[in-house]
Amino acid sequence: MHKMLGIALVEIRAAEHLDSAQALADIFHNVPAMISTGHAEEEILDTVMRVAERRGMSDYIGRLHQNCLNILGSAN
């Protein structure tokens, strides 16, 4: 989840359109608090995906999650 958040922050910074930046901020804004309060990664991902679905970005966030898993898997 940390990797996904990092990528999302870069995407927010690089967004050419305010709508995209706002959608990503909305999707990920609860992640730091959930991490710091010990929520399970599955619960955090469920929350992220629920908001992504509402914002019409579930495909993008799903691909981002899979890419992060691939990156982390190749690092081991």
HTML snippet that shows the backbone in 3Dmol.js (N, CA, C, O; Angstrom):
<script src="https://3Dmol.org/build/3Dmol-min.js"></script>
<div id="view" style="width:600px;height:400px;position:relative"></div>
<script>
const pdb = `
ATOM      1  N   MET A   1       0.827  -1.193   0.000  1.00  0.00           N
ATOM      2  CA  MET A   1       0.000   0.000   0.000  1.00  0.00           C
ATOM      3  C   MET A   1       0.873   1.260   0.000  1.00  0.00           C
ATOM      4  O   MET A   1       0.501   2.274  -0.591  1.00  0.00           O
ATOM      5  N   HIS A   2       2.027   1.195   0.659  1.00  0.00           N
ATOM      6  CA  HIS A   2       2.922   2.346   0.680  1.00  0.00           C
ATOM      7  C   HIS A   2       3.364   2.712  -0.737  1.00  0.00           C
ATOM      8  O   HIS A   2       3.417   3.889  -1.093  1.00  0.00           O
ATOM      9  N   LYS A   3       3.678   1.704  -1.532  1.00  0.00           N
ATOM     10  CA  LYS A   3       4.121   1.943  -2.909  1.00  0.00           C
ATOM     11  C   LYS A   3       3.007   2.587  -3.728  1.00  0.00           C
ATOM     12  O   LYS A   3       3.251   3.529  -4.482  1.00  0.00           O
ATOM     13  N   MET A   4       1.779   2.077  -3.578  1.00  0.00           N
ATOM     14  CA  MET A   4       0.649   2.656  -4.302  1.00  0.00           C
ATOM     15  C   MET A   4       0.440   4.116  -3.920  1.00  0.00           C
ATOM     16  O   MET A   4       0.198   4.961  -4.782  1.00  0.00           O
ATOM     17  N   LEU A   5       0.534   4.407  -2.634  1.00  0.00           N
ATOM     18  CA  LEU A   5       0.360   5.779  -2.167  1.00  0.00           C
ATOM     19  C   LEU A   5       1.436   6.684  -2.763  1.00  0.00           C
ATOM     20  O   LEU A   5       1.142   7.789  -3.217  1.00  0.00           O
ATOM     21  N   GLY A   6       2.673   6.216  -2.759  1.00  0.00           N
ATOM     22  CA  GLY A   6       3.763   7.008  -3.333  1.00  0.00           C
ATOM     23  C   GLY A   6       3.527   7.324  -4.799  1.00  0.00           C
ATOM     24  O   GLY A   6       3.730   8.457  -5.237  1.00  0.00           O
ATOM     25  N   ILE A   7       3.100   6.324  -5.556  1.00  0.00           N
ATOM     26  CA  ILE A   7       2.821   6.542  -6.976  1.00  0.00           C
ATOM     27  C   ILE A   7       1.650   7.500  -7.142  1.00  0.00           C
ATOM     28  O   ILE A   7       1.686   8.380  -8.002  1.00  0.00           O
ATOM     29  N   ALA A   8       0.621   7.338  -6.331  1.00  0.00           N
ATOM     30  CA  ALA A   8      -0.535   8.236  -6.412  1.00  0.00           C
ATOM     31  C   ALA A   8      -0.132   9.686  -6.148  1.00  0.00           C
ATOM     32  O   ALA A   8      -0.621  10.598  -6.815  1.00  0.00           O
ATOM     33  N   LEU A   9       0.746   9.896  -5.191  1.00  0.00           N
ATOM     34  CA  LEU A   9       1.194  11.267  -4.901  1.00  0.00           C
ATOM     35  C   LEU A   9       1.953  11.869  -6.075  1.00  0.00           C
ATOM     36  O   LEU A   9       1.796  13.053  -6.376  1.00  0.00           O
ATOM     37  N   VAL A  10       2.774  11.063  -6.740  1.00  0.00           N
ATOM     38  CA  VAL A  10       3.475  11.534  -7.936  1.00  0.00           C
ATOM     39  C   VAL A  10       2.464  11.857  -9.033  1.00  0.00           C
ATOM     40  O   VAL A  10       2.585  12.877  -9.711  1.00  0.00           O
ATOM     41  N   GLU A  11       1.466  10.987  -9.208  1.00  0.00           N
ATOM     42  CA  GLU A  11       0.433  11.218 -10.216  1.00  0.00           C
ATOM     43  C   GLU A  11      -0.354  12.499  -9.924  1.00  0.00           C
ATOM     44  O   GLU A  11      -0.689  13.246 -10.844  1.00  0.00           O
ATOM     45  N   ILE A  12      -0.643  12.747  -8.662  1.00  0.00           N
ATOM     46  CA  ILE A  12      -1.353  13.981  -8.290  1.00  0.00           C
ATOM     47  C   ILE A  12      -0.506  15.194  -8.658  1.00  0.00           C
ATOM     48  O   ILE A  12      -1.005  16.165  -9.225  1.00  0.00           O
ATOM     49  N   ARG A  13       0.769  15.125  -8.331  1.00  0.00           N
ATOM     50  CA  ARG A  13       1.665  16.247  -8.621  1.00  0.00           C
ATOM     51  C   ARG A  13       1.794  16.486 -10.123  1.00  0.00           C
ATOM     52  O   ARG A  13       1.905  17.630 -10.564  1.00  0.00           O
ATOM     53  N   ALA A  14       1.779  15.410 -10.910  1.00  0.00           N
ATOM     54  CA  ALA A  14       1.995  15.520 -12.350  1.00  0.00           C
ATOM     55  C   ALA A  14       0.707  15.694 -13.151  1.00  0.00           C
ATOM     56  O   ALA A  14       0.761  15.876 -14.367  1.00  0.00           O
ATOM     57  N   ALA A  15      -0.440  15.643 -12.495  1.00  0.00           N
ATOM     58  CA  ALA A  15      -1.721  15.700 -13.206  1.00  0.00           C
ATOM     59  C   ALA A  15      -1.852  17.000 -13.993  1.00  0.00           C
ATOM     60  O   ALA A  15      -1.577  18.088 -13.487  1.00  0.00           O
ATOM     61  N   GLU A  16      -2.277  16.854 -15.228  1.00  0.00           N
ATOM     62  CA  GLU A  16      -2.499  18.028 -16.070  1.00  0.00           C
ATOM     63  C   GLU A  16      -3.889  18.608 -15.873  1.00  0.00           C
ATOM     64  O   GLU A  16      -4.144  19.761 -16.220  1.00  0.00           O
ATOM     65  N   HIS A  17      -4.786  17.807 -15.317  1.00  0.00           N
ATOM     66  CA  HIS A  17      -6.158  18.255 -15.117  1.00  0.00           C
ATOM     67  C   HIS A  17      -6.526  18.140 -13.638  1.00  0.00           C
ATOM     68  O   HIS A  17      -6.247  17.128 -12.996  1.00  0.00           O
ATOM     69  N   LEU A  18      -7.136  19.159 -13.122  1.00  0.00           N
ATOM     70  CA  LEU A  18      -7.509  19.202 -11.718  1.00  0.00           C
ATOM     71  C   LEU A  18      -8.437  18.051 -11.347  1.00  0.00           C
ATOM     72  O   LEU A  18      -8.338  17.519 -10.241  1.00  0.00           O
ATOM     73  N   ASP A  19      -9.339  17.653 -12.249  1.00  0.00           N
ATOM     74  CA  ASP A  19     -10.266  16.557 -11.955  1.00  0.00           C
ATOM     75  C   ASP A  19      -9.518  15.263 -11.618  1.00  0.00           C
ATOM     76  O   ASP A  19      -9.894  14.547 -10.689  1.00  0.00           O
ATOM     77  N   SER A  20      -8.468  14.973 -12.372  1.00  0.00           N
ATOM     78  CA  SER A  20      -7.682  13.753 -12.117  1.00  0.00           C
ATOM     79  C   SER A  20      -6.994  13.822 -10.766  1.00  0.00           C
ATOM     80  O   SER A  20      -7.001  12.852 -10.008  1.00  0.00           O
ATOM     81  N   ALA A  21      -6.405  14.958 -10.468  1.00  0.00           N
ATOM     82  CA  ALA A  21      -5.720  15.125  -9.188  1.00  0.00           C
ATOM     83  C   ALA A  21      -6.706  15.009  -8.025  1.00  0.00           C
ATOM     84  O   ALA A  21      -6.399  14.392  -7.005  1.00  0.00           O
ATOM     85  N   GLN A  22      -7.878  15.597  -8.180  1.00  0.00           N
ATOM     86  CA  GLN A  22      -8.887  15.531  -7.119  1.00  0.00           C
ATOM     87  C   GLN A  22      -9.393  14.106  -6.918  1.00  0.00           C
ATOM     88  O   GLN A  22      -9.609  13.678  -5.784  1.00  0.00           O
ATOM     89  N   ALA A  23      -9.582  13.377  -8.002  1.00  0.00           N
ATOM     90  CA  ALA A  23     -10.048  11.993  -7.887  1.00  0.00           C
ATOM     91  C   ALA A  23      -9.020  11.145  -7.151  1.00  0.00           C
ATOM     92  O   ALA A  23      -9.377  10.384  -6.251  1.00  0.00           O
ATOM     93  N   LEU A  24      -7.748  11.268  -7.522  1.00  0.00           N
ATOM     94  CA  LEU A  24      -6.699  10.496  -6.843  1.00  0.00           C
ATOM     95  C   LEU A  24      -6.582  10.892  -5.378  1.00  0.00           C
ATOM     96  O   LEU A  24      -6.407  10.034  -4.514  1.00  0.00           O
ATOM     97  N   ALA A  25      -6.677  12.186  -5.095  1.00  0.00           N
ATOM     98  CA  ALA A  25      -6.624  12.634  -3.701  1.00  0.00           C
ATOM     99  C   ALA A  25      -7.790  12.055  -2.906  1.00  0.00           C
ATOM    100  O   ALA A  25      -7.617  11.636  -1.761  1.00  0.00           O
ATOM    101  N   ASP A  26      -8.959  12.030  -3.503  1.00  0.00           N
ATOM    102  CA  ASP A  26     -10.138  11.472  -2.843  1.00  0.00           C
ATOM    103  C   ASP A  26      -9.953   9.976  -2.575  1.00  0.00           C
ATOM    104  O   ASP A  26     -10.300   9.484  -1.501  1.00  0.00           O
ATOM    105  N   ILE A  27      -9.413   9.271  -3.542  1.00  0.00           N
ATOM    106  CA  ILE A  27      -9.225   7.831  -3.419  1.00  0.00           C
ATOM    107  C   ILE A  27      -8.226   7.484  -2.314  1.00  0.00           C
ATOM    108  O   ILE A  27      -8.437   6.527  -1.570  1.00  0.00           O
ATOM    109  N   PHE A  28      -7.152   8.247  -2.202  1.00  0.00           N
ATOM    110  CA  PHE A  28      -6.055   7.877  -1.304  1.00  0.00           C
ATOM    111  C   PHE A  28      -5.993   8.669   0.002  1.00  0.00           C
ATOM    112  O   PHE A  28      -5.116   8.401   0.822  1.00  0.00           O
ATOM    113  N   HIS A  29      -6.875   9.619   0.224  1.00  0.00           N
ATOM    114  CA  HIS A  29      -6.693  10.493   1.386  1.00  0.00           C
ATOM    115  C   HIS A  29      -6.810   9.786   2.736  1.00  0.00           C
ATOM    116  O   HIS A  29      -6.246  10.272   3.715  1.00  0.00           O
ATOM    117  N   ASN A  30      -7.508   8.675   2.825  1.00  0.00           N
ATOM    118  CA  ASN A  30      -7.617   7.962   4.105  1.00  0.00           C
ATOM    119  C   ASN A  30      -6.507   6.944   4.341  1.00  0.00           C
ATOM    120  O   ASN A  30      -6.390   6.399   5.439  1.00  0.00           O
ATOM    121  N   VAL A  31      -5.703   6.686   3.333  1.00  0.00           N
ATOM    122  CA  VAL A  31      -4.680   5.636   3.438  1.00  0.00           C
ATOM    123  C   VAL A  31      -3.683   5.897   4.572  1.00  0.00           C
ATOM    124  O   VAL A  31      -3.451   4.985   5.365  1.00  0.00           O
ATOM    125  N   PRO A  32      -3.082   7.081   4.697  1.00  0.00           N
ATOM    126  CA  PRO A  32      -2.119   7.272   5.792  1.00  0.00           C
ATOM    127  C   PRO A  32      -2.713   7.012   7.177  1.00  0.00           C
ATOM    128  O   PRO A  32      -2.081   6.366   8.013  1.00  0.00           O
ATOM    129  N   ALA A  33      -3.920   7.513   7.418  1.00  0.00           N
ATOM    130  CA  ALA A  33      -4.550   7.299   8.722  1.00  0.00           C
ATOM    131  C   ALA A  33      -4.840   5.819   8.954  1.00  0.00           C
ATOM    132  O   ALA A  33      -4.677   5.319  10.067  1.00  0.00           O
ATOM    133  N   MET A  34      -5.265   5.127   7.913  1.00  0.00           N
ATOM    134  CA  MET A  34      -5.559   3.699   8.056  1.00  0.00           C
ATOM    135  C   MET A  34      -4.281   2.899   8.325  1.00  0.00           C
ATOM    136  O   MET A  34      -4.291   1.960   9.121  1.00  0.00           O
ATOM    137  N   ILE A  35      -3.191   3.269   7.664  1.00  0.00           N
ATOM    138  CA  ILE A  35      -1.910   2.596   7.912  1.00  0.00           C
ATOM    139  C   ILE A  35      -1.472   2.849   9.346  1.00  0.00           C
ATOM    140  O   ILE A  35      -1.083   1.921  10.055  1.00  0.00           O
ATOM    141  N   SER A  36      -1.535   4.111   9.773  1.00  0.00           N
ATOM    142  CA  SER A  36      -1.022   4.458  11.104  1.00  0.00           C
ATOM    143  C   SER A  36      -1.861   3.881  12.239  1.00  0.00           C
ATOM    144  O   SER A  36      -1.368   3.734  13.357  1.00  0.00           O
ATOM    145  N   THR A  37      -3.126   3.552  11.965  1.00  0.00           N
ATOM    146  CA  THR A  37      -3.964   2.971  13.012  1.00  0.00           C
ATOM    147  C   THR A  37      -4.035   1.446  12.921  1.00  0.00           C
ATOM    148  O   THR A  37      -4.833   0.809  13.610  1.00  0.00           O
ATOM    149  N   GLY A  38      -3.199   0.878  12.071  1.00  0.00           N
ATOM    150  CA  GLY A  38      -3.045  -0.575  12.046  1.00  0.00           C
ATOM    151  C   GLY A  38      -4.085  -1.354  11.273  1.00  0.00           C
ATOM    152  O   GLY A  38      -4.244  -2.554  11.498  1.00  0.00           O
ATOM    153  N   HIS A  39      -4.803  -0.702  10.363  1.00  0.00           N
ATOM    154  CA  HIS A  39      -5.764  -1.441   9.542  1.00  0.00           C
ATOM    155  C   HIS A  39      -5.017  -2.450   8.662  1.00  0.00           C
ATOM    156  O   HIS A  39      -3.897  -2.196   8.219  1.00  0.00           O
ATOM    157  N   ALA A  40      -5.650  -3.580   8.422  1.00  0.00           N
ATOM    158  CA  ALA A  40      -5.068  -4.597   7.548  1.00  0.00           C
ATOM    159  C   ALA A  40      -5.007  -4.064   6.119  1.00  0.00           C
ATOM    160  O   ALA A  40      -5.855  -3.279   5.695  1.00  0.00           O
ATOM    161  N   GLU A  41      -3.984  -4.508   5.387  1.00  0.00           N
ATOM    162  CA  GLU A  41      -3.816  -4.044   4.013  1.00  0.00           C
ATOM    163  C   GLU A  41      -5.042  -4.364   3.156  1.00  0.00           C
ATOM    164  O   GLU A  41      -5.413  -3.573   2.288  1.00  0.00           O
ATOM    165  N   GLU A  42      -5.668  -5.509   3.391  1.00  0.00           N
ATOM    166  CA  GLU A  42      -6.859  -5.877   2.619  1.00  0.00           C
ATOM    167  C   GLU A  42      -7.987  -4.876   2.853  1.00  0.00           C
ATOM    168  O   GLU A  42      -8.709  -4.515   1.923  1.00  0.00           O
ATOM    169  N   GLU A  43      -8.135  -4.431   4.098  1.00  0.00           N
ATOM    170  CA  GLU A  43      -9.173  -3.460   4.430  1.00  0.00           C
ATOM    171  C   GLU A  43      -8.887  -2.116   3.765  1.00  0.00           C
ATOM    172  O   GLU A  43      -9.796  -1.457   3.259  1.00  0.00           O
ATOM    173  N   ILE A  44      -7.623  -1.720   3.771  1.00  0.00           N
ATOM    174  CA  ILE A  44      -7.241  -0.458   3.125  1.00  0.00           C
ATOM    175  C   ILE A  44      -7.505  -0.547   1.630  1.00  0.00           C
ATOM    176  O   ILE A  44      -8.064   0.373   1.034  1.00  0.00           O
ATOM    177  N   LEU A  45      -7.100  -1.661   1.028  1.00  0.00           N
ATOM    178  CA  LEU A  45      -7.321  -1.838  -0.405  1.00  0.00           C
ATOM    179  C   LEU A  45      -8.807  -1.845  -0.730  1.00  0.00           C
ATOM    180  O   LEU A  45      -9.217  -1.263  -1.735  1.00  0.00           O
ATOM    181  N   ASP A  46      -9.617  -2.485   0.090  1.00  0.00           N
ATOM    182  CA  ASP A  46     -11.070  -2.481  -0.128  1.00  0.00           C
ATOM    183  C   ASP A  46     -11.619  -1.058  -0.111  1.00  0.00           C
ATOM    184  O   ASP A  46     -12.450  -0.697  -0.945  1.00  0.00           O
ATOM    185  N   THR A  47     -11.155  -0.257   0.836  1.00  0.00           N
ATOM    186  CA  THR A  47     -11.600   1.134   0.930  1.00  0.00           C
ATOM    187  C   THR A  47     -11.176   1.920  -0.306  1.00  0.00           C
ATOM    188  O   THR A  47     -11.971   2.654  -0.893  1.00  0.00           O
ATOM    189  N   VAL A  48      -9.928   1.757  -0.688  1.00  0.00           N
ATOM    190  CA  VAL A  48      -9.401   2.443  -1.872  1.00  0.00           C
ATOM    191  C   VAL A  48     -10.209   2.044  -3.111  1.00  0.00           C
ATOM    192  O   VAL A  48     -10.602   2.905  -3.898  1.00  0.00           O
ATOM    193  N   MET A  49     -10.453   0.762  -3.283  1.00  0.00           N
ATOM    194  CA  MET A  49     -11.169   0.292  -4.467  1.00  0.00           C
ATOM    195  C   MET A  49     -12.634   0.753  -4.464  1.00  0.00           C
ATOM    196  O   MET A  49     -13.199   1.026  -5.523  1.00  0.00           O
ATOM    197  N   ARG A  50     -13.237   0.840  -3.294  1.00  0.00           N
ATOM    198  CA  ARG A  50     -14.620   1.313  -3.195  1.00  0.00           C
ATOM    199  C   ARG A  50     -14.717   2.774  -3.661  1.00  0.00           C
ATOM    200  O   ARG A  50     -15.624   3.139  -4.409  1.00  0.00           O
ATOM    201  N   VAL A  51     -13.780   3.589  -3.213  1.00  0.00           N
ATOM    202  CA  VAL A  51     -13.791   5.004  -3.629  1.00  0.00           C
ATOM    203  C   VAL A  51     -13.414   5.112  -5.107  1.00  0.00           C
ATOM    204  O   VAL A  51     -13.984   5.922  -5.838  1.00  0.00           O
ATOM    205  N   ALA A  52     -12.464   4.301  -5.541  1.00  0.00           N
ATOM    206  CA  ALA A  52     -12.075   4.313  -6.957  1.00  0.00           C
ATOM    207  C   ALA A  52     -13.262   3.959  -7.852  1.00  0.00           C
ATOM    208  O   ALA A  52     -13.443   4.559  -8.912  1.00  0.00           O
ATOM    209  N   GLU A  53     -14.063   2.993  -7.432  1.00  0.00           N
ATOM    210  CA  GLU A  53     -15.259   2.621  -8.192  1.00  0.00           C
ATOM    211  C   GLU A  53     -16.216   3.809  -8.280  1.00  0.00           C
ATOM    212  O   GLU A  53     -16.767   4.101  -9.341  1.00  0.00           O
ATOM    213  N   ARG A  54     -16.399   4.478  -7.162  1.00  0.00           N
ATOM    214  CA  ARG A  54     -17.293   5.644  -7.132  1.00  0.00           C
ATOM    215  C   ARG A  54     -16.793   6.760  -8.046  1.00  0.00           C
ATOM    216  O   ARG A  54     -17.584   7.480  -8.655  1.00  0.00           O
ATOM    217  N   ARG A  55     -15.458   6.894  -8.133  1.00  0.00           N
ATOM    218  CA  ARG A  55     -14.858   7.949  -8.955  1.00  0.00           C
ATOM    219  C   ARG A  55     -14.608   7.518 -10.399  1.00  0.00           C
ATOM    220  O   ARG A  55     -14.071   8.295 -11.189  1.00  0.00           O
ATOM    221  N   GLY A  56     -14.993   6.284 -10.753  1.00  0.00           N
ATOM    222  CA  GLY A  56     -14.810   5.797 -12.119  1.00  0.00           C
ATOM    223  C   GLY A  56     -13.370   5.458 -12.459  1.00  0.00           C
ATOM    224  O   GLY A  56     -12.979   5.489 -13.626  1.00  0.00           O
ATOM    225  N   MET A  57     -12.582   5.135 -11.444  1.00  0.00           N
ATOM    226  CA  MET A  57     -11.156   4.854 -11.661  1.00  0.00           C
ATOM    227  C   MET A  57     -10.754   3.461 -11.176  1.00  0.00           C
ATOM    228  O   MET A  57      -9.577   3.214 -10.911  1.00  0.00           O
ATOM    229  N   SER A  58     -11.712   2.558 -11.060  1.00  0.00           N
ATOM    230  CA  SER A  58     -11.383   1.237 -10.514  1.00  0.00           C
ATOM    231  C   SER A  58     -10.427   0.452 -11.416  1.00  0.00           C
ATOM    232  O   SER A  58      -9.566  -0.268 -10.912  1.00  0.00           O
ATOM    233  N   ASP A  59     -10.563   0.577 -12.732  1.00  0.00           N
ATOM    234  CA  ASP A  59      -9.631  -0.120 -13.631  1.00  0.00           C
ATOM    235  C   ASP A  59      -8.212   0.394 -13.441  1.00  0.00           C
ATOM    236  O   ASP A  59      -7.270  -0.392 -13.330  1.00  0.00           O
ATOM    237  N   TYR A  60      -8.060   1.711 -13.404  1.00  0.00           N
ATOM    238  CA  TYR A  60      -6.735   2.306 -13.225  1.00  0.00           C
ATOM    239  C   TYR A  60      -6.123   1.893 -11.883  1.00  0.00           C
ATOM    240  O   TYR A  60      -4.959   1.496 -11.836  1.00  0.00           O
ATOM    241  N   ILE A  61      -6.881   1.981 -10.811  1.00  0.00           N
ATOM    242  CA  ILE A  61      -6.365   1.649  -9.485  1.00  0.00           C
ATOM    243  C   ILE A  61      -6.071   0.153  -9.390  1.00  0.00           C
ATOM    244  O   ILE A  61      -5.100  -0.245  -8.747  1.00  0.00           O
ATOM    245  N   GLY A  62      -6.895  -0.674 -10.021  1.00  0.00           N
ATOM    246  CA  GLY A  62      -6.623  -2.111 -10.057  1.00  0.00           C
ATOM    247  C   GLY A  62      -5.314  -2.417 -10.763  1.00  0.00           C
ATOM    248  O   GLY A  62      -4.534  -3.246 -10.296  1.00  0.00           O
ATOM    249  N   ARG A  63      -5.065  -1.746 -11.896  1.00  0.00           N
ATOM    250  CA  ARG A  63      -3.785  -1.931 -12.615  1.00  0.00           C
ATOM    251  C   ARG A  63      -2.616  -1.408 -11.785  1.00  0.00           C
ATOM    252  O   ARG A  63      -1.552  -2.025 -11.751  1.00  0.00           O
ATOM    253  N   LEU A  64      -2.810  -0.284 -11.124  1.00  0.00           N
ATOM    254  CA  LEU A  64      -1.768   0.266 -10.258  1.00  0.00           C
ATOM    255  C   LEU A  64      -1.417  -0.726  -9.157  1.00  0.00           C
ATOM    256  O   LEU A  64      -0.241  -0.947  -8.869  1.00  0.00           O
ATOM    257  N   HIS A  65      -2.425  -1.318  -8.546  1.00  0.00           N
ATOM    258  CA  HIS A  65      -2.193  -2.303  -7.488  1.00  0.00           C
ATOM    259  C   HIS A  65      -1.415  -3.495  -8.027  1.00  0.00           C
ATOM    260  O   HIS A  65      -0.449  -3.939  -7.408  1.00  0.00           O
ATOM    261  N   GLN A  66      -1.836  -4.018  -9.187  1.00  0.00           N
ATOM    262  CA  GLN A  66      -1.143  -5.166  -9.768  1.00  0.00           C
ATOM    263  C   GLN A  66       0.303  -4.823 -10.116  1.00  0.00           C
ATOM    264  O   GLN A  66       1.202  -5.633  -9.890  1.00  0.00           O
ATOM    265  N   ASN A  67       0.532  -3.635 -10.661  1.00  0.00           N
ATOM    266  CA  ASN A  67       1.902  -3.210 -10.997  1.00  0.00           C
ATOM    267  C   ASN A  67       2.761  -3.113  -9.752  1.00  0.00           C
ATOM    268  O   ASN A  67       3.932  -3.493  -9.773  1.00  0.00           O
ATOM    269  N   CYS A  68       2.195  -2.609  -8.669  1.00  0.00           N
ATOM    270  CA  CYS A  68       2.945  -2.508  -7.408  1.00  0.00           C
ATOM    271  C   CYS A  68       3.277  -3.902  -6.872  1.00  0.00           C
ATOM    272  O   CYS A  68       4.381  -4.128  -6.377  1.00  0.00           O
ATOM    273  N   LEU A  69       2.340  -4.823  -6.967  1.00  0.00           N
ATOM    274  CA  LEU A  69       2.629  -6.190  -6.532  1.00  0.00           C
ATOM    275  C   LEU A  69       3.746  -6.798  -7.372  1.00  0.00           C
ATOM    276  O   LEU A  69       4.621  -7.485  -6.845  1.00  0.00           O
ATOM    277  N   ASN A  70       3.718  -6.544  -8.679  1.00  0.00           N
ATOM    278  CA  ASN A  70       4.773  -7.046  -9.565  1.00  0.00           C
ATOM    279  C   ASN A  70       6.128  -6.438  -9.215  1.00  0.00           C
ATOM    280  O   ASN A  70       7.135  -7.145  -9.180  1.00  0.00           O
ATOM    281  N   ILE A  71       6.157  -5.141  -8.959  1.00  0.00           N
ATOM    282  CA  ILE A  71       7.401  -4.469  -8.593  1.00  0.00           C
ATOM    283  C   ILE A  71       7.943  -5.024  -7.286  1.00  0.00           C
ATOM    284  O   ILE A  71       9.129  -5.340  -7.186  1.00  0.00           O
ATOM    285  N   LEU A  72       7.090  -5.143  -6.297  1.00  0.00           N
ATOM    286  CA  LEU A  72       7.526  -5.643  -5.005  1.00  0.00           C
ATOM    287  C   LEU A  72       7.936  -7.106  -5.087  1.00  0.00           C
ATOM    288  O   LEU A  72       8.870  -7.529  -4.406  1.00  0.00           O
ATOM    289  N   GLY A  73       7.248  -7.877  -5.914  1.00  0.00           N
ATOM    290  CA  GLY A  73       7.603  -9.282  -6.097  1.00  0.00           C
ATOM    291  C   GLY A  73       8.943  -9.458  -6.772  1.00  0.00           C
ATOM    292  O   GLY A  73       9.687 -10.382  -6.441  1.00  0.00           O
ATOM    293  N   SER A  74       9.266  -8.583  -7.718  1.00  0.00           N
ATOM    294  CA  SER A  74      10.541  -8.688  -8.418  1.00  0.00           C
ATOM    295  C   SER A  74      11.700  -8.171  -7.579  1.00  0.00           C
ATOM    296  O   SER A  74      12.863  -8.445  -7.877  1.00  0.00           O
ATOM    297  N   ALA A  75      11.376  -7.411  -6.517  1.00  0.00           N
ATOM    298  CA  ALA A  75      12.432  -6.879  -5.642  1.00  0.00           C
ATOM    299  C   ALA A  75      12.944  -7.944  -4.676  1.00  0.00           C
ATOM    300  O   ALA A  75      14.018  -7.790  -4.097  1.00  0.00           O
ATOM    301  N   ASN A  76      12.181  -9.020  -4.502  1.00  0.00           N
ATOM    302  CA  ASN A  76      12.582 -10.078  -3.545  1.00  0.00           C
ATOM    303  C   ASN A  76      13.503 -11.074  -4.177  1.00  0.00           C
ATOM    304  O   ASN A  76      13.933 -12.022  -3.519  1.00  0.00           O
TER     305      ASN A  76
END
`;
const viewer = $3Dmol.createViewer("view");
viewer.addModel(pdb, "pdb");
viewer.setStyle({}, {cartoon: {color: "spectrum"}});
viewer.zoomTo();
viewer.render();
</script>
